Amino acid sequence: MAENYDLVVLGAGPGGYVAAIRAAQLGMKVAVVEKEKVGGVCLHKGCIPSKSLLRSAELYHDMKNSESYGISVGDVKLDMNLVQARKQKVVDQLHKGVQHLLKKNGVTVYEGTGRILGPSIFSPMPGTIAVERNDGGEAEMLVPQFVLIATGSRPRSLPGLEMDGVYVMNSDHALQMDQLPKSIVIIGGGVIGIEWASMLNDFGVDVTVVEFADRILPFEDADVSKEMTRILKKRKVKIHTGAKVIPESVKAESGSVTLKAEKGGETIELSAEKVLISVGRQANVEGIGLENTSIKVERGIIQVNQYMQTAESHIYAIGDVVGGYQLAHVASHEGIIAVEHMAGKHPHPLDPNMVPRCTYGRPEIGSIGLTEDQAKEQGYDVKVAKFPFRAVGKALVFGETDGFIKLIADKKTDDILGVHIIGPHATDMISEAGLAKVLDATPWELSHTIHPHPTLSEVFGEVAMAIDGAAIHAG
């Protein structure tokens, strides 16, 4: 027997479950189909567990260096079993919270794999969802007016390089480690790779990063990338950029892994107890019935318009499956845009320049808008200012003085084009820049926002004044 819904969502990650709740608020009868656990990769295999481990690593580092704050704690010991237990406790609590929110809003959850069917006895259009239940029960048919694809992504692998989950791992495997290796090679110096490099270094692991691009964090502002490179090297992390790993050279034997990489016309050889592959994520577009529709998939991602509609106007797609910024908060925002459009409202399309981007290493990175190079490539005549954290009292109090804030503005209109922060609590502070972008603020307006003293946020006022040569505490 078929069940009718206004909306069926495939995937209950931060895009899917947020969209489902918003649709329910708008009066829709909603169901979500999730083959694993509600909350998705972000909650169970990504954002939350990794940040829990990062917090433990940060605290471990602070405790080992507590004497500089006048606190002697003796021999500090790390217990990865307890670190993992705390991580799981955080995940489980948030999982219960998502389950409660879906139930509270009357969203029906189907535990299983959903697949889009073509025109059938249930509907003249493609979109009926066949649910293969996890418990092996009889398949269920859901007949929706709208479908929202939010099936997320998985770690990408390197062609020719096999992962065994023990010696050669991806981030899913690494999150489950209850014993730390003495050494690790991380293939990929993007956001995920650098977070793992920072975390494992703080845990006492000998870390080497191999990045194909000419710098780590290649999508961040070049100055931020350079600063993070300097800081990681100061922390004894070894970094090889412009290096291409030779997949067939990776061999696990005698409790260690060896590999080769081409760099500058030469071959370098590396060895470690483990290898972590961190080369991006791949959209989950297979096995969900797209072949039964007119939906276009190019370069492995679903093509959508500004309101997240596919070529089938009643089927929408959001999050990692549509490419762009593969970030939880982007998926959530896209989900709200999609369901409000379904409901006949007039949501604002997502502007990529309004999306804050975060890297949760030590120090953190928060950025929004254009990098300096991007602004120049787009023809802007820019004015740029940087202000260091070491000139801010709160940073000295924290004992975290590395890093800076960088402001890029249009010299002609004074519009803020980009803000880039590397330093303590950068991921929390970037939201002030996000609000400034939404309000189309200028550096003058940012400088006239009174920032309390002593706080880390004072860097905003200082850099806004510095862009016109008027910073008070510039050295």
N, C-alpha and C positions, 0 to 999 in steps of 0.2 A: 504493500500500500504506500502511496506517495504522500508526503507531507508538504503543504504549501507554506512558503515564506515570502516576505517582502525582500529579504536579503539573506543570502548565504555567503559566508566568508570562508575562504580556504586558507587556513593558517591562523593561529591565535598568538602570534608574537606581538611585539609592541605596536605594529601597524594594524594587524587584524583585530586584536581585542579592543584597542582604543576605537577603531572604526565601528565595531559591533556595538559598543556602549553608546557612542554618539548617535548611531542609527536608532537604537532603542529609545534614546532621549527624544528623538524626532518622531516617535510614534510608530516605528516600523516593527514588524515581527521578524526577529533575527535569529539565525543559527550560525554557529561556527563549527568547522570541521578541523580537528587537530589530531595528527597521527602520533604525537608524542605527549608533551605537557603544555598546558596553556602558559603563556609567558614567553614561549619560543626560545630561540637560540640566545637572545640577549639575556634572558633571565637565567637560563640553565647552563649555557655553554659559552657565554660571551661577556657582555658588559658587566653584569653583577658579580659572577664568580671571579673574574679576572681582577676586578677592582677590590674585591675582598682580599685576594692574595697580595695585591699591591699595597694595601693598607697594612697587612701583617709585615711585609718586607720593609715598609717605611718605618714602622714602629720598631722593628728589630734593629734597623740602622740607627735610629735615634737612641735606643737603649744602649747600644754598644758605644755610642759617643756621648753618653749623658754626663760624663765628668766635666765636659766643657760648660755645662749648665750648673755645675756645683753639686751634682747628684751622683753618688757612687752606688752602683747596684750589684757589684760583684760579678760573678761569672754568669753571662747571659747565654741561655741555651735555647736552641730552636727545635721545636717538635712539630714536624710536618703533619703528623696525624692530627694534632690539635688544630693546626692551621687549616687543614682540610675540613675538620669538623665544624669550625667556626664559619667557614665559607658555606658549607651545606646548610647550617642553621639560618644564615641570612637568606639563602635561596629559598629554603622551605617556607620561611615566614612570608616572603614576598609572593611565593606561589599561592599560598592560602589567600593572600590579599586579592590576587587577580581572580581566583575562583569565586571569592565572595562578591566582587564587583560584578562579575558576569551574572551570577545568580540574582543579585540585588536588582539588576536592570532587566531581568527576565530573558536573558539570552540563553538559548538552548545550545548545549555543547555536545557534539558527536565525536566520540573518540575513535578515530579511524582515518583512512586515506580517502580523500575526495577526488572524484574525476568528473570532468565536464563531458556530458554526452551531446551528440548531435541532435537534430530534430527527431522527435519521437512521439509516441502516443500521449506523452505527458505535456509536451510543448512543441509548437511549430518552429520554435527557434532553438538554436543550441544554448545550453545553459542548465538543463536538468543535471543535478549532481547525484552520482552514484557513490554511496559511502560503503567502503569495505571496512567492516568493523574490526577493531583490534582484538576483540574477544572471540573472533571467528564466527559470530552470529550471522544471520541472514543479512545480505546487503540491503541498504535502505535507499530509497529514492526521495530526494528533496527537490521540490519544484519552486524556484524563486523567481521573483520579478527581476531582481538584480543579482549579479554575482560579483564578488570582490576577491581577486587573487592576491594573496599575501603570504606566499609560500617561502619567502626568505631565500637564504643562500647557505652554502657550505664552504669549508676551506678549500681553496684551489690547490691542486698538486702540480708538480713539475713533470711534464711529459718525460717518460723514461725513468722516473725516480719512484721506486716503490716505497710505501710507508708500511712499517710493521707495527707501529704504535708503541714500540719499546725503545729501539735505537734510533729510528727515523720517525719523527712524530709531526703531527699538526697541532694546532692550539687546542683542539678537543681532547687529544691524548694528554697534552701537557697539563691541562687543568686537573687531571686526576692523579698526578704524581704524588706519592706519599713518601718518596725518597728523592732527594736532590742529587743530581750528578755533580761530580767535581768540576766538569767542564762541559760546555755546549757550544755548538756552532749554529747560529740562527741565519737561515737563508731568507733574506728579505729585510730591508731596513725601513719599511713603511711604519705606519702607526702601531700596528699589532706587534711587529718585530721589535720596535724600540721599547714598547711597554714591557715586553718579556725580557729584553736585555737589561732594562733598569731594575726590574723586579728580581731577576735571578742574580744580578750583580749584588744587590742589597742582601740577598740570602747567602752570599759568599761563594757563588759559582763563578768559575773562570769563563767569561763570555767573549765570543767572537761573532761579529756581524758581517755578513757578506751581502752587499747590495749591488744590483746590476746597474742602476743609475749612477751618475757622477757624484751624488751626495745622498745621504740618508734623508728621510722625510722629504722626498722630491717635490711633493705638492704643497709644502709649506713655503713661507717666504725664505729666500736664500739666507738672510741674516739669522733667522731662527734656526735653520738647519745647521749653519756654521757654529752657532752657540751651543746647540745640543751636542754636536760632534766634539767640541772642545771639552764640554763638561763630562761626557762619557769617557773620553780618553783620559781625562784627569782621574776618573774613577777606575782606570785600568781596563776598560772595555776596549778590545781590539776591533778596529773597523776597516774593512776593505771595500772601497767603492769602485765603480767601474769594473766590477768583477762578475764574470759569467760562470756559474757552476756547471761543470760537466756531469750531467746526471749519471751516466754509466760508470763514472769513477767512484761513486759513493758505495762503499763496502763496509758492512758491519761484521767484525770478527774479533774474537778474543776480548769481548767486553768493551770494544771501542769502535768508533766509526772514522773512516778516513775518506777524504774527498779531494778533488782537484778543481781549480777554477782558473779561467783565463783572465789575466789582468795586464793591460798595457803590452800585449804581445808576448807575455811570459806566462808560464804555468806556475801557480802557487799550490802548495800542498798543505792541507789542514787535517787535524785529527782532534777528536774529543770523545767523551763518553756517549754523548747523544747529539743528534741533529734535530733542529726544529725548523720545519718549513713554514714560512709566513710570507706567501706571495699573493695575497689577496683572496677574494671570495668569489664563488661561482653561483650564479642564480639557479634556483630550483625550478626549472621550467619543464622538466621531463616527467612523464607519467601522470600528468594532470588533465589530459584530454585536449590540449590545445590544437591537435591535429583535427579535431572535430569541429573547429571553428574557423573563422576568417582572421583570427588574431595574428598579427605579424610579429615574428621574432627575428631580430637582427643582432648580430654579434653576441648572441647568447642571452639577450634581454628582450622583454616584451615592450613593444612600442605603444606609447600612450600620448594623448593630447594634454593640454595644460590642466584639464580637470580629471586626469588619470583614467580617461576612457580609452578602451582599446578600439580596434576596428569593428568589433561588435558593440554597438552603443550601449547595450545593457550590461556589458561585462567590463569591469574596471580592474586595474592592477596597481599595486603600490609597493613601496619598500625596495628591498634589494633586487627583486625580479625586474624592476624597470631601470636599474642602473643609477647613474648619478652618485650622489653621496650615499653610501651604504651605512647609514647611521640610524639608530633607533628613533631618535627624535624627529628625523626626517620622515620615516615611515609613519609615525603617529600623526604628524601634520598632514601628510598626503592622504591618510585614511579619513581624516576629518573633512578635507577638501572633497574627496570622492563621495562620501555619504551625503554631505550637504548639497552637492550637485545633483545627486539622485533625488533628493527631497525637493528640488526646485528652487533652492536658495541660490545665492550668487556669491560663492566664496572667492577670495582672492587666490589666484594661482601662486604656487610656490616660487619664490625668487631665490635662486641659488646663492646670490650675494647676501641674503639675509640669514643664511644658515651658519650657526656657530659650529666650529670643528675643534675637537679636543683630543689631546694625547696625554694619558695619565701616567707618565713616567716621573722621574725625579730629576729635574724640576718638571712641572706640568707645562703644557702648551695649550693656549686657547687662541683661536683666530676666527676672523669673520671678514668677508669681503675679498677684495683683490690684493694680491701680493704686489710689491713694488714693480717687479718685472711684468706682471700681467697688466697693470695699469699703464705702463709705458707702451706695451705692445698694442693696447687698445687705443692709443693715441692721446692719452691724457698728459697734460703738462702738470707734473706732480710736485708737491712740496712734502717733505718727509722729516719726521723727528723721531728720535729715540730717547728714552729716559731709563736709567738703570735702577734696579731695585736696591742696590747698595747705598743709594742716596735717600732711601726711605727708612725712617726710624723703626717701623714695625718689622721690616725685613731683618734689620739688625737684631731686634728683640727675638725674632724667630730663629735667628742663626742661619737664615737662608737668603743669601745676598746675590747669588748668581742670577743672571738673566736681565731682561728689560721689557719695556713695552715700546712698540713701534706704531706710529700713526702715519697714515698716508692720506693726503687730501688733494682735491682738484684745485690747482692754483687759480683757475679761472672762476669757479663757482664757490669755492671753499667747502664743497661737499666732502664728507668723510667717505673715502673709497675703501679703506681697509684698516683693521686694527689687529695687531699680532702681539701676543704676550707669551714670553717664556719666563717662568718664575714660580714662586710659591702661590698656590691656590689660583693659578691662571684659569683653570676650567670653571671655577666659580665666578671669577670676576669678568669673564668675557661677556656675560649677559648685559652688563652696562653698555658695552659697545653695541650689542644687539639692539637694545632699546634706542640708542642713539641713531642707529641705521633706520629703524622703523620710523622714528620721528624726523628723519632727514636732518639731523643736527649737524652743526658746524663745529670745528674746534673751539671757536669762541664760546659757543653755548656749553660745550663740555667743560671748558675752563671755568665757567661761571657756576657750575654745579659745585656746591660746597661739600668737599670730602672731609669726613671727620679725621682728626689726628689723635693718636697715631693709628693709621690703618694702611693696609697694602693698597687700598683703592686710591690713595693719594697720587699714585703714578699716573692716573688718568688726567687729573688736573694739571700735573706738571708737564706731561707730554703735549697736552693741548696748548699750553702756553709756550712750550719749547718750539712748536711748529712755526711760531712767529717771533722766535728769539727772545721770549720773555719768561722762561722757566726760572723760578725763584731759587731752587736748590740745585741747579746745574753746576757741576764742578768746573 
